[in-house]
Amino acid sequence: MFNFLILCALFFLSACSNLPAPISDNSAPRQYHQQIDMAGRLSAQYEQNNKPQAVHINFNWSQTPQQTLITLTSPTGQTLATLLVNAQRAQLNQTDKPPQFASNVNQLMSDALGWPLPVAGLRDWLQGFMDATHDVAITPANSADSSFLVDGWNLRYAAWASENNIERPKRLDLTRQTGQAGLVTLRIVIDEWNTQ
C-alpha cells in the first residue's frame, strides 16, 4: 500500500533537540481554547513489512468549535495532505488521489498512513488536557516524570513552554504497541501557538 508519508523519509529533520527544560508550576492557570492555531513537527517511528520506518513531517493545526483543519507538509514545505474533521466526518485530501471520507478520523488516518495517528485525542492532548471535559489541566508539576495511559497510548509531556505567564505543552511523546505497525513512537513538537 502506497504511503504518502514515506516520501518524507527521504528528508532528514533534526530530532527536536535543545528543547527548554520544564518550568516551575507557579504561573497562571491554563484554559482550553476552542479556537486555536498551532504549527509544529511530528516524527513517527513504526514497522512496515517487519522493517523499521521513520517519517518526519511538519503540521499546521487550525481548530474552531466546528472543525479542525490539519495540513501536513514535508520538511521542505511541500504539502502532502490536508485533513478536515467535523462532527459528521473526516475528509483526507492527498495529492493525485481522490478524497477519502470516514466517520472515524483515527481509522481513516491509520488506513492512509499504515500506522495510527490519534487525531481525535490530539485535539485535547496538544493543549494539555486528557479528555473532552477539560476539567483538569496537565502541568509541569503534575506531569513531571509521569506518563498517562489514554485511549491505548502512553502519553508523556516531555517539555513545556511559557507565554504570558501561562504554561503550554512544547513536546509530547506517545507510544503504542500495535498489530498493524509494531511499536509506534510519536514525538510532537509545537513550535507556534496562537489563540487570537
N, CA and C atoms as an extended XYZ file, in Angstrom:
588
Properties=species:S:1:pos:R:3:atomname:S:1:resname:S:1:resid:I:1 pbc="F F F"
N         0.849       -1.180        0.000 N   MET     1
C         0.000        0.000        0.000 CA  MET     1
C         0.892        1.240        0.000 C   MET     1
N         0.601        2.130       -0.935 N   PHE     2
C         1.360        3.368       -1.033 CA  PHE     2
C         1.098        4.227        0.177 C   PHE     2
N         2.114        4.691        0.756 N   ASN     3
C         2.004        5.517        1.955 CA  ASN     3
C         2.564        6.892        1.622 C   ASN     3
N         1.689        7.904        1.605 N   PHE     4
C         2.123        9.211        1.135 CA  PHE     4
C         3.195        9.830        2.018 C   PHE     4
N         3.307        9.392        3.256 N   LEU     5
C         4.324        9.976        4.123 CA  LEU     5
C         5.680        9.299        4.002 C   LEU     5
N         5.733        8.172        3.307 N   ILE     6
C         7.016        7.524        3.095 CA  ILE     6
C         7.953        8.470        2.360 C   ILE     6
N         7.398        9.332        1.516 N   LEU     7
C         8.214       10.308        0.808 CA  LEU     7
C         9.016       11.163        1.778 C   LEU     7
N         8.411       11.384        2.941 N   CYS     8
C         9.095       12.233        3.929 CA  CYS     8
C        10.346       11.568        4.482 C   CYS     8
N        10.419       10.250        4.402 N   ALA     9
C        11.575        9.546        4.937 CA  ALA     9
C        12.844        9.914        4.184 C   ALA     9
N        12.697       10.446        3.002 N   LEU    10
C        13.849       10.865        2.224 CA  LEU    10
C        14.463       12.142        2.772 C   LEU    10
N        13.685       12.833        3.551 N   PHE    11
C        14.160       14.091        4.123 CA  PHE    11
C        14.578       13.861        5.569 C   PHE    11
N        15.618       14.528        5.972 N   PHE    12
C        16.055       14.395        7.353 CA  PHE    12
C        15.701       15.661        8.116 C   PHE    12
N        15.055       15.463        9.232 N   LEU    13
C        14.704       16.581       10.094 CA  LEU    13
C        15.339       16.336       11.455 C   LEU    13
N        16.065       17.289       11.945 N   SER    14
C        16.730       17.087       13.229 CA  SER    14
C        15.718       16.742       14.296 C   SER    14
N        16.135       15.930       15.225 N   ALA    15
C        15.207       15.289       16.158 CA  ALA    15
C        14.937       16.142       17.372 C   ALA    15
N        14.327       17.258       17.148 N   CYS    16
C        13.692       18.016       18.229 CA  CYS    16
C        14.599       18.213       19.440 C   CYS    16
N        15.868       18.582       19.210 N   SER    17
C        16.771       18.737       20.332 CA  SER    17
C        16.753       20.172       20.840 C   SER    17
N        17.502       20.389       21.909 N   ASN    18
C        17.628       21.715       22.501 CA  ASN    18
C        16.289       22.313       22.914 C   ASN    18
N        15.401       21.487       23.433 N   LEU    19
C        14.122       21.989       23.905 CA  LEU    19
C        14.268       22.531       25.319 C   LEU    19
N        13.441       23.484       25.708 N   PRO    20
C        13.574       24.060       27.040 CA  PRO    20
C        13.241       23.040       28.121 C   PRO    20
N        13.901       23.202       29.249 N   ALA    21
C        13.616       22.324       30.389 CA  ALA    21
C        12.256       22.681       30.970 C   ALA    21
N        11.630       21.720       31.670 N   PRO    22
C        10.350       22.038       32.303 CA  PRO    22
C        10.476       23.242       33.227 C   PRO    22
N         9.423       24.044       33.289 N   ILE    23
C         9.444       25.262       34.091 CA  ILE    23
C         8.684       25.033       35.389 C   ILE    23
N         8.830       25.958       36.318 N   SER    24
C         8.141       25.813       37.601 CA  SER    24
C         6.636       25.972       37.403 C   SER    24
N         5.884       25.508       38.403 N   ASP    25
C         4.425       25.459       38.277 CA  ASP    25
C         3.761       26.595       39.051 C   ASP    25
N         4.286       27.819       38.887 N   ASN    26
C         3.716       28.934       39.638 CA  ASN    26
C         3.119       29.984       38.707 C   ASN    26
N         2.732       29.591       37.520 N   SER    27
C         2.170       30.553       36.586 CA  SER    27
C         0.654       30.461       36.578 C   SER    27
N         0.051       31.281       35.729 N   ALA    28
C        -1.414       31.378       35.697 CA  ALA    28
C        -2.039       30.085       35.190 C   ALA    28
N        -3.277       29.786       35.616 N   PRO    29
C        -3.939       28.581       35.139 CA  PRO    29
C        -4.207       28.660       33.636 C   PRO    29
N        -4.189       27.518       32.996 N   ARG    30
C        -4.408       27.435       31.565 CA  ARG    30
C        -5.834       27.001       31.305 C   ARG    30
N        -6.456       27.589       30.289 N   GLN    31
C        -7.794       27.169       29.903 CA  GLN    31
C        -7.755       26.545       28.518 C   GLN    31
N        -8.749       25.721       28.244 N   TYR    32
C        -8.855       25.087       26.937 CA  TYR    32
C        -9.383       26.098       25.932 C   TYR    32
N        -8.791       26.115       24.744 N   HIS    33
C        -9.202       27.041       23.694 CA  HIS    33
C        -9.944       26.280       22.598 C   HIS    33
N       -11.191       26.632       22.386 N   GLN    34
C       -11.955       26.022       21.299 CA  GLN    34
C       -11.432       26.474       19.937 C   GLN    34
N       -10.872       27.671       19.898 N   GLN    35
C       -10.303       28.187       18.658 CA  GLN    35
C        -8.817       28.419       18.876 C   GLN    35
N        -8.001       27.727       18.063 N   ILE    36
C        -6.553       27.811       18.247 CA  ILE    36
C        -5.862       27.403       16.951 C   ILE    36
N        -4.713       28.015       16.711 N   ASP    37
C        -3.853       27.640       15.589 CA  ASP    37
C        -2.503       27.239       16.161 C   ASP    37
N        -1.983       26.121       15.665 N   MET    38
C        -0.678       25.644       16.096 CA  MET    38
C         0.121       25.199       14.884 C   MET    38
N         1.418       25.262       15.008 N   ALA    39
C         2.314       24.736       13.985 CA  ALA    39
C         3.433       23.985       14.688 C   ALA    39
N         3.870       22.899       14.086 N   GLY    40
C         4.920       22.120       14.718 CA  GLY    40
C         5.451       21.026       13.833 C   GLY    40
N         6.092       20.061       14.486 N   ARG    41
C         6.750       18.958       13.799 CA  ARG    41
C         6.337       17.630       14.426 C   ARG    41
N         6.240       16.627       13.588 N   LEU    42
C         5.880       15.290       14.033 CA  LEU    42
C         6.897       14.307       13.486 C   LEU    42
N         7.454       13.496       14.373 N   SER    43
C         8.326       12.389       13.977 CA  SER    43
C         7.640       11.099       14.395 C   SER    43
N         7.623       10.120       13.498 N   ALA    44
C         6.995        8.834       13.793 CA  ALA    44
C         7.963        7.707       13.461 C   ALA    44
N         8.025        6.727       14.354 N   GLN    45
C         8.779        5.505       14.109 CA  GLN    45
C         7.815        4.342       14.238 C   GLN    45
N         7.896        3.406       13.296 N   TYR    46
C         6.982        2.276       13.272 CA  TYR    46
C         7.604        1.178       12.416 C   TYR    46
N         6.879        0.080       12.229 N   GLU    47
C         7.364       -1.021       11.397 CA  GLU    47
C         6.434       -1.219       10.208 C   GLU    47
N         7.033       -1.568        9.074 N   GLN    48
C         6.267       -1.927        7.891 CA  GLN    48
C         6.991       -3.089        7.237 C   GLN    48
N         6.281       -4.198        7.015 N   ASN    49
C         6.885       -5.416        6.469 CA  ASN    49
C         8.096       -5.852        7.297 C   ASN    49
N         7.949       -5.766        8.623 N   ASN    50
C         8.986       -6.158        9.580 CA  ASN    50
C        10.268       -5.351        9.452 C   ASN    50
N        10.182       -4.153        8.900 N   LYS    51
C        11.339       -3.277        8.788 CA  LYS    51
C        11.030       -1.957        9.469 C   LYS    51
N        12.000       -1.420       10.216 N   PRO    52
C        11.761       -0.135       10.885 CA  PRO    52
C        11.621        0.991        9.866 C   PRO    52
N        10.690        1.886       10.144 N   GLN    53
C        10.434        3.037        9.284 CA  GLN    53
C        10.423        4.289       10.154 C   GLN    53
N        10.733        5.415        9.528 N   ALA    54
C        10.683        6.702       10.228 CA  ALA    54
C        10.240        7.772        9.247 C   ALA    54
N         9.376        8.649        9.698 N   VAL    55
C         8.951        9.790        8.897 CA  VAL    55
C         9.035       11.052        9.753 C   VAL    55
N         9.268       12.154        9.084 N   HIS    56
C         9.351       13.450        9.735 CA  HIS    56
C         8.521       14.415        8.901 C   HIS    56
N         7.528       15.023        9.516 N   ILE    57
C         6.670       15.949        8.794 CA  ILE    57
C         6.429       17.189        9.640 C   ILE    57
N         6.022       18.237        8.979 N   ASN    58
C         5.571       19.446        9.652 CA  ASN    58
C         4.051       19.488        9.593 C   ASN    58
N         3.442       20.191       10.525 N   PHE    59
C         1.986       20.297       10.503 CA  PHE    59
C         1.542       21.691       10.896 C   PHE    59
N         0.395       22.080       10.356 N   ASN    60
C        -0.341       23.263       10.796 CA  ASN    60
C        -1.703       22.774       11.260 C   ASN    60
N        -2.091       23.195       12.440 N   TRP    61
C        -3.324       22.738       13.084 CA  TRP    61
C        -4.203       23.956       13.336 C   TRP    61
N        -5.359       24.021       12.688 N   SER    62
C        -6.280       25.138       12.851 CA  SER    62
C        -7.607       24.588       13.358 C   SER    62
N        -7.989       24.988       14.553 N   GLN    63
C        -9.138       24.403       15.233 CA  GLN    63
C       -10.158       25.473       15.603 C   GLN    63
N       -11.421       25.195       15.318 N   THR    64
C       -12.543       26.019       15.763 CA  THR    64
C       -13.524       25.092       16.472 C   THR    64
N       -14.580       25.623       17.092 N   PRO    65
C       -15.560       24.729       17.707 CA  PRO    65
C       -16.221       23.790       16.703 C   PRO    65
N       -16.291       24.180       15.439 N   GLN    66
C       -16.992       23.367       14.440 CA  GLN    66
C       -16.100       22.353       13.732 C   GLN    66
N       -14.804       22.650       13.602 N   GLN    67
C       -13.964       21.758       12.804 CA  GLN    67
C       -12.493       21.916       13.151 C   GLN    67
N       -11.708       20.953       12.662 N   THR    68
C       -10.263       21.013       12.760 CA  THR    68
C        -9.696       20.795       11.363 C   THR    68
N        -8.790       21.677       10.942 N   LEU    69
C        -8.118       21.551        9.655 CA  LEU    69
C        -6.639       21.340        9.922 C   LEU    69
N        -6.099       20.236        9.411 N   ILE    70
C        -4.697       19.898        9.609 CA  ILE    70
C        -4.030       19.814        8.239 C   ILE    70
N        -2.939       20.525        8.087 N   THR    71
C        -2.152       20.467        6.859 CA  THR    71
C        -0.814       19.820        7.187 C   THR    71
N        -0.477       18.765        6.457 N   LEU    72
C         0.785       18.052        6.645 CA  LEU    72
C         1.717       18.408        5.495 C   LEU    72
N         2.934       18.806        5.829 N   THR    73
C         3.907       19.177        4.814 CA  THR    73
C         5.229       18.468        5.066 C   THR    73
N         6.007       18.341        3.994 N   SER    74
C         7.347       17.779        4.131 CA  SER    74
C         8.254       18.807        4.796 C   SER    74
N         9.413       18.400        5.286 N   PRO    75
C        10.341       19.374        5.876 CA  PRO    75
C        10.757       20.468        4.902 C   PRO    75
N        10.610       20.238        3.593 N   THR    76
C        10.940       21.274        2.609 CA  THR    76
C         9.754       22.151        2.258 C   THR    76
N         8.587       21.894        2.864 N   GLY    77
C         7.434       22.751        2.657 CA  GLY    77
C         6.415       22.265        1.658 C   GLY    77
N         6.627       21.102        1.059 N   GLN    78
C         5.665       20.567        0.089 CA  GLN    78
C         4.448       20.014        0.823 C   GLN    78
N         3.239       20.429        0.407 N   THR    79
C         2.020       19.917        1.028 CA  THR    79
C         1.818       18.461        0.654 C   THR    79
N         1.671       17.611        1.663 N   LEU    80
C         1.465       16.181        1.458 CA  LEU    80
C        -0.005       15.811        1.540 C   LEU    80
N        -0.702       16.460        2.467 N   ALA    81
C        -2.114       16.120        2.664 CA  ALA    81
C        -2.781       17.188        3.514 C   ALA    81
N        -4.104       17.264        3.391 N   THR    82
C        -4.910       18.071        4.306 CA  THR    82
C        -6.005       17.173        4.867 C   THR    82
N        -6.337       17.406        6.108 N   LEU    83
C        -7.360       16.635        6.801 CA  LEU    83
C        -8.349       17.613        7.413 C   LEU    83
N        -9.612       17.469        7.066 N   LEU    84
C       -10.677       18.313        7.604 CA  LEU    84
C       -11.600       17.427        8.428 C   LEU    84
N       -11.778       17.776        9.705 N   VAL    85
C       -12.568       16.969       10.627 CA  VAL    85
C       -13.675       17.829       11.217 C   VAL    85
N       -14.919       17.336       11.135 N   ASN    86
C       -16.025       17.987       11.827 CA  ASN    86
C       -16.847       16.915       12.537 C   ASN    86
N       -17.973       17.279       13.084 N   ALA    87
C       -18.766       16.337       13.878 CA  ALA    87
C       -19.336       15.204       13.032 C   ALA    87
N       -19.486       15.406       11.745 N   GLN    88
C       -20.104       14.393       10.889 CA  GLN    88
C       -19.085       13.414       10.291 C   GLN    88
N       -17.919       13.944        9.866 N   ARG    89
C       -16.978       13.065        9.174 CA  ARG    89
C       -15.601       13.708        9.091 C   ARG    89
N       -14.659       12.912        8.624 N   ALA    90
C       -13.307       13.379        8.332 CA  ALA    90
C       -13.053       13.213        6.840 C   ALA    90
N       -12.362       14.187        6.259 N   GLN    91
C       -12.029       14.153        4.842 CA  GLN    91
C       -10.527       14.320        4.683 C   GLN    91
N        -9.893       13.361        4.021 N   LEU    92
C        -8.459       13.391        3.771 CA  LEU    92
C        -8.220       13.650        2.293 C   LEU    92
N        -7.465       14.690        1.986 N   ASN    93
C        -7.100       15.028        0.610 CA  ASN    93
C        -5.602       14.861        0.446 C   ASN    93
N        -5.201       14.031       -0.520 N   GLN    94
C        -3.803       13.823       -0.843 CA  GLN    94
C        -3.569       14.182       -2.308 C   GLN    94
N        -2.369       14.582       -2.619 N   THR    95
C        -2.032       14.925       -3.988 CA  THR    95
C        -2.243       13.727       -4.905 C   THR    95
N        -2.886       13.950       -6.040 N   ASP    96
C        -3.086       12.930       -7.074 CA  ASP    96
C        -3.911       11.737       -6.604 C   ASP    96
N        -4.757       11.948       -5.584 N   LYS    97
C        -5.648       10.880       -5.131 CA  LYS    97
C        -7.027       11.469       -4.898 C   LYS    97
N        -8.065       10.679       -5.097 N   PRO    98
C        -9.399       11.193       -4.776 CA  PRO    98
C        -9.547       11.369       -3.265 C   PRO    98
N       -10.395       12.288       -2.832 N   PRO    99
C       -10.608       12.475       -1.391 CA  PRO    99
C       -11.128       11.191       -0.740 C   PRO    99
N       -10.721       10.989        0.507 N   GLN   100
C       -11.209        9.851        1.288 CA  GLN   100
C       -12.041       10.402        2.446 C   GLN   100
N       -13.135        9.701        2.747 N   PHE   101
C       -14.050       10.133        3.799 CA  PHE   101
C       -14.254        8.996        4.788 C   PHE   101
N       -14.465        9.354        6.061 N   ALA   102
C       -14.771        8.356        7.087 CA  ALA   102
C       -15.417        9.066        8.269 C   ALA   102
N       -16.212        8.325        9.009 N   SER   103
C       -16.796        8.893       10.224 CA  SER   103
C       -15.809        8.841       11.388 C   SER   103
N       -14.807        7.969       11.308 N   ASN   104
C       -13.813        7.819       12.363 CA  ASN   104
C       -12.472        8.327       11.841 C   ASN   104
N       -12.046        9.490       12.325 N   VAL   105
C       -10.822       10.095       11.810 CA  VAL   105
C        -9.592        9.265       12.134 C   VAL   105
N        -9.551        8.638       13.305 N   ASN   106
C        -8.387        7.823       13.650 CA  ASN   106
C        -8.246        6.632       12.713 C   ASN   106
N        -9.357        5.988       12.372 N   GLN   107
C        -9.305        4.857       11.451 CA  GLN   107
C        -8.902        5.310       10.054 C   GLN   107
N        -9.412        6.449        9.638 N   LEU   108
C        -9.054        6.997        8.331 CA  LEU   108
C        -7.553        7.218        8.226 C   LEU   108
N        -6.962        7.814        9.241 N   MET   109
C        -5.529        8.089        9.200 CA  MET   109
C        -4.702        6.812        9.300 C   MET   109
N        -5.145        5.870       10.098 N   SER   110
C        -4.442        4.597       10.210 CA  SER   110
C        -4.431        3.861        8.875 C   SER   110
N        -5.571        3.871        8.184 N   ASP   111
C        -5.650        3.221        6.875 CA  ASP   111
C        -4.754        3.922        5.854 C   ASP   111
N        -4.714        5.240        5.889 N   ALA   112
C        -3.942        6.003        4.911 CA  ALA   112
C        -2.439        5.933        5.174 C   ALA   112
N        -2.048        5.968        6.442 N   LEU   113
C        -0.634        6.023        6.786 CA  LEU   113
C         0.023        4.656        6.918 C   LEU   113
N        -0.762        3.674        7.364 N   GLY   114
C        -0.164        2.386        7.705 CA  GLY   114
C         0.280        2.329        9.153 C   GLY   114
N         0.041        3.374        9.912 N   TRP   115
C         0.334        3.432       11.347 CA  TRP   115
C        -0.658        4.407       11.977 C   TRP   115
N        -0.967        4.234       13.263 N   PRO   116
C        -2.010        5.058       13.885 CA  PRO   116
C        -1.522        6.463       14.224 C   PRO   116
N        -2.409        7.421       14.015 N   LEU   117
C        -2.186        8.811       14.418 CA  LEU   117
C        -3.457        9.262       15.124 C   LEU   117
N        -3.412        9.482       16.441 N   PRO   118
C        -4.630        9.731       17.228 CA  PRO   118
C        -5.144       11.163       17.118 C   PRO   118
N        -5.615       11.533       15.938 N   VAL   119
C        -6.056       12.910       15.688 CA  VAL   119
C        -7.159       13.325       16.656 C   VAL   119
N        -8.120       12.437       16.909 N   ALA   120
C        -9.245       12.785       17.789 CA  ALA   120
C        -8.747       13.171       19.185 C   ALA   120
N        -7.831       12.419       19.738 N   GLY   121
C        -7.300       12.741       21.062 CA  GLY   121
C        -6.418       13.967       21.077 C   GLY   121
N        -5.683       14.188       19.989 N   LEU   122
C        -4.764       15.314       19.954 CA  LEU   122
C        -5.474       16.655       20.078 C   LEU   122
N        -6.731       16.702       19.724 N   ARG   123
C        -7.493       17.955       19.876 CA  ARG   123
C        -7.436       18.434       21.333 C   ARG   123
N        -7.406       17.508       22.267 N   ASP   124
C        -7.293       17.841       23.693 CA  ASP   124
C        -5.839       17.773       24.169 C   ASP   124
N        -5.120       16.735       23.777 N   TRP   125
C        -3.783       16.493       24.306 CA  TRP   125
C        -2.801       17.593       23.957 C   TRP   125
N        -2.900       18.167       22.748 N   LEU   126
C        -1.963       19.219       22.363 CA  LEU   126
C        -2.060       20.436       23.270 C   LEU   126
N        -3.216       20.625       23.888 N   GLN   127
C        -3.386       21.738       24.826 CA  GLN   127
C        -3.163       21.321       26.275 C   GLN   127
N        -2.814       20.056       26.509 N   GLY   128
C        -2.513       19.610       27.863 CA  GLY   128
C        -3.724       19.198       28.669 C   GLY   128
N        -4.730       18.630       27.999 N   PHE   129
C        -5.903       18.085       28.673 CA  PHE   129
C        -6.091       16.643       28.225 C   PHE   129
N        -6.552       15.792       29.146 N   MET   130
C        -6.648       14.372       28.849 CA  MET   130
C        -7.902       13.988       28.084 C   MET   130
N        -8.988       14.752       28.244 N   ASP   131
C       -10.245       14.368       27.591 CA  ASP   131
C       -11.069       15.613       27.289 C   ASP   131
N       -12.220       15.386       26.683 N   ALA   132
C       -13.048       16.496       26.193 CA  ALA   132
C       -13.747       17.273       27.302 C   ALA   132
N       -13.691       16.815       28.549 N   THR   133
C       -14.306       17.588       29.629 CA  THR   133
C       -13.461       18.806       30.002 C   THR   133
N       -12.133       18.706       29.806 N   HIS   134
C       -11.193       19.799       30.089 CA  HIS   134
C       -11.255       20.264       31.534 C   HIS   134
N       -11.572       19.330       32.421 N   ASP   135
C       -11.699       19.683       33.833 CA  ASP   135
C       -10.348       19.948       34.497 C   ASP   135
N        -9.364       19.132       34.164 N   VAL   136
C        -8.058       19.231       34.821 CA  VAL   136
C        -6.979       19.407       33.765 C   VAL   136
N        -6.196       20.469       33.917 N   ALA   137
C        -5.079       20.704       33.000 CA  ALA   137
C        -3.845       19.968       33.491 C   ALA   137
N        -3.144       19.346       32.558 N   ILE   138
C        -1.846       18.768       32.885 CA  ILE   138
C        -0.839       19.910       32.956 C   ILE   138
N         0.023       19.882       33.961 N   THR   139
C         1.009       20.947       34.176 CA  THR   139
C         2.384       20.322       34.371 C   THR   139
N         3.436       21.136       34.326 N   PRO   140
C         4.759       20.583       34.627 CA  PRO   140
C         4.815       19.914       35.991 C   PRO   140
N         4.083       20.442       36.975 N   ALA   141
C         4.124       19.876       38.335 CA  ALA   141
C         3.446       18.521       38.400 C   ALA   141
N         2.279       18.364       37.757 N   ASN   142
C         1.586       17.081       37.888 CA  ASN   142
C         1.951       16.085       36.800 C   ASN   142
N         2.901       16.465       35.928 N   SER   143
C         3.330       15.522       34.895 CA  SER   143
C         4.815       15.200       34.955 C   SER   143
N         5.532       15.797       35.893 N   ALA   144
C         6.968       15.570       35.979 CA  ALA   144
C         7.261       14.089       36.197 C   ALA   144
N         8.097       13.537       35.340 N   ASP   145
C         8.480       12.121       35.429 CA  ASP   145
C         7.274       11.192       35.410 C   ASP   145
N         6.192       11.608       34.786 N   SER   146
C         4.980       10.794       34.735 CA  SER   146
C         4.538       10.619       33.294 C   SER   146
N         3.800        9.542       33.082 N   SER   147
C         3.151        9.347       31.788 CA  SER   147
C         1.708        8.959       32.067 C   SER   147
N         0.874        9.113       31.048 N   PHE   148
C        -0.558        8.884       31.184 CA  PHE   148
C        -0.989        7.886       30.123 C   PHE   148
N        -1.803        6.916       30.511 N   LEU   149
C        -2.353        5.960       29.564 CA  LEU   149
C        -3.729        6.476       29.144 C   LEU   149
N        -3.832        6.889       27.877 N   VAL   150
C        -5.060        7.486       27.368 CA  VAL   150
C        -5.385        6.859       26.017 C   VAL   150
N        -6.573        6.254       25.904 N   ASP   151
C        -7.028        5.647       24.648 CA  ASP   151
C        -6.004        4.694       24.056 C   ASP   151
N        -5.318        3.959       24.909 N   GLY   152
C        -4.340        2.985       24.441 CA  GLY   152
C        -2.958        3.549       24.174 C   GLY   152
N        -2.779        4.850       24.317 N   TRP   153
C        -1.487        5.500       24.105 CA  TRP   153
C        -0.834        5.809       25.441 C   TRP   153
N         0.467        5.593       25.521 N   ASN   154
C         1.257        6.044       26.659 CA  ASN   154
C         1.750        7.444       26.303 C   ASN   154
N         1.253        8.452       26.995 N   LEU   155
C         1.480        9.851       26.662 CA  LEU   155
C         2.325       10.510       27.745 C   LEU   155
N         3.381       11.191       27.309 N   ARG   156
C         4.251       11.903       28.253 CA  ARG   156
C         4.489       13.322       27.744 C   ARG   156
N         4.345       14.292       28.635 N   TYR   157
C         4.651       15.681       28.312 CA  TYR   157
C         6.127       15.911       28.637 C   TYR   157
N         6.946       15.916       27.591 N   ALA   158
C         8.394       15.916       27.779 CA  ALA   158
C         8.989       17.305       27.945 C   ALA   158
N         8.296       18.343       27.469 N   ALA   159
C         8.819       19.706       27.597 CA  ALA   159
C         7.664       20.696       27.600 C   ALA   159
N         7.911       21.834       28.236 N   TRP   160
C         6.901       22.873       28.381 CA  TRP   160
C         7.463       24.208       27.937 C   TRP   160
N         6.579       25.104       27.524 N   ALA   161
C         6.946       26.476       27.201 CA  ALA   161
C         6.031       27.400       27.985 C   ALA   161
N         6.407       28.667       28.076 N   SER   162
C         5.594       29.630       28.798 CA  SER   162
C         5.385       30.862       27.927 C   SER   162
N         4.131       31.289       27.821 N   GLU   163
C         3.788       32.514       27.110 CA  GLU   163
C         2.835       33.314       27.986 C   GLU   163
N         3.174       34.579       28.218 N   ASN   164
C         2.347       35.445       29.059 CA  ASN   164
C         2.050       34.803       30.413 C   ASN   164
N         3.075       34.162       30.977 N   ASN   165
C         2.980       33.526       32.292 CA  ASN   165
C         1.990       32.360       32.322 C   ASN   165
N         1.708       31.779       31.153 N   ILE   166
C         0.844       30.604       31.066 CA  ILE   166
C         1.634       29.473       30.423 C   ILE   166
N         1.650       28.326       31.097 N   GLU   167
C         2.370       27.168       30.572 CA  GLU   167
C         1.574       26.538       29.449 C   GLU   167
N         2.290       25.985       28.498 N   ARG   168
C         1.652       25.209       27.447 CA  ARG   168
C         2.582       24.076       27.054 C   ARG   168
N         2.037       22.966       26.565 N   PRO   169
C         2.900       21.872       26.136 CA  PRO   169
C         3.800       22.296       24.985 C   PRO   169
N         5.035       21.869       25.046 N   LYS   170
C         6.010       22.108       23.972 CA  LYS   170
C         6.307       20.814       23.215 C   LYS   170
N         6.453       19.711       23.962 N   ARG   171
C         6.742       18.427       23.309 CA  ARG   171
C         5.956       17.316       23.978 C   ARG   171
N         5.319       16.487       23.144 N   LEU   172
C         4.588       15.310       23.595 CA  LEU   172
C         5.251       14.083       22.994 C   LEU   172
N         5.446       13.055       23.809 N   ASP   173
C         5.944       11.766       23.347 CA  ASP   173
C         4.842       10.733       23.553 C   ASP   173
N         4.520        9.993       22.501 N   LEU   174
C         3.472        8.977       22.573 CA  LEU   174
C         4.018        7.652       22.064 C   LEU   174
N         3.623        6.562       22.724 N   THR   175
C         3.982        5.224       22.272 CA  THR   175
C         2.766        4.317       22.368 C   THR   175
N         2.733        3.340       21.466 N   ARG   176
C         1.647        2.371       21.470 CA  ARG   176
C         2.096        1.122       20.725 C   ARG   176
N         1.838       -0.037       21.305 N   GLN   177
C         2.105       -1.297       20.626 CA  GLN   177
C         0.905       -1.634       19.757 C   GLN   177
N         1.134       -1.917       18.476 N   THR   178
C         0.046       -2.200       17.552 CA  THR   178
C         0.320       -3.488       16.791 C   THR   178
N        -0.751       -4.119       16.330 N   GLY   179
C        -0.599       -5.263       15.457 CA  GLY   179
C        -0.278       -4.838       14.041 C   GLY   179
N        -0.719       -3.665       13.668 N   GLN   180
C        -0.556       -3.161       12.312 CA  GLN   180
C         0.874       -2.702       12.021 C   GLN   180
N         1.494       -1.989       12.977 N   ALA   181
C         2.776       -1.342       12.707 CA  ALA   181
C         3.775       -1.520       13.841 C   ALA   181
N         3.629       -2.598       14.635 N   GLY   182
C         4.553       -2.841       15.729 CA  GLY   182
C         4.489       -1.739       16.772 C   GLY   182
N         5.623       -1.449       17.369 N   LEU   183
C         5.696       -0.370       18.347 CA  LEU   183
C         5.735        0.958       17.598 C   LEU   183
N         4.746        1.792       17.846 N   VAL   184
C         4.666        3.107       17.207 CA  VAL   184
C         5.095        4.151       18.223 C   VAL   184
N         6.045        4.982       17.834 N   THR   185
C         6.544        6.055       18.686 CA  THR   185
C         6.351        7.375       17.958 C   THR   185
N         5.668        8.301       18.596 N   LEU   186
C         5.438        9.625       18.027 CA  LEU   186
C         6.086       10.677       18.915 C   LEU   186
N         6.726       11.634       18.287 N   ARG   187
C         7.237       12.804       19.006 CA  ARG   187
C         6.641       14.028       18.321 C   ARG   187
N         5.923       14.835       19.085 N   ILE   188
C         5.261       16.021       18.551 CA  ILE   188
C         5.830       17.245       19.250 C   ILE   188
N         6.329       18.174       18.459 N   VAL   189
C         6.862       19.422       18.985 CA  VAL   189
C         6.002       20.565       18.462 C   VAL   189
N         5.506       21.397       19.370 N   ILE   190
C         4.689       22.550       19.000 CA  ILE   190
C         5.585       23.780       18.985 C   ILE   190
N         5.768       24.348       17.787 N   ASP   191
C         6.646       25.499       17.638 CA  ASP   191
C         5.908       26.825       17.748 C   ASP   191
N         4.654       26.849       17.308 N   GLU   192
C         3.870       28.087       17.333 CA  GLU   192
C         2.492       27.804       17.910 C   GLU   192
N         1.959       28.778       18.604 N   TRP   193
C         0.688       28.621       19.324 CA  TRP   193
C        -0.011       29.967       19.294 C   TRP   193
N        -1.191       30.027       18.690 N   ASN   194
C        -1.890       31.290       18.540 CA  ASN   194
C        -3.360       31.095       18.879 C   ASN   194
N        -3.852       31.843       19.852 N   THR   195
C        -5.256       31.729       20.267 CA  THR   195
C        -6.069       32.946       19.863 C   THR   195
N        -5.528       33.835       19.035 N   GLN   196
C        -6.274       35.036       18.628 CA  GLN   196
C        -6.847       34.879       17.247 C   GLN   196
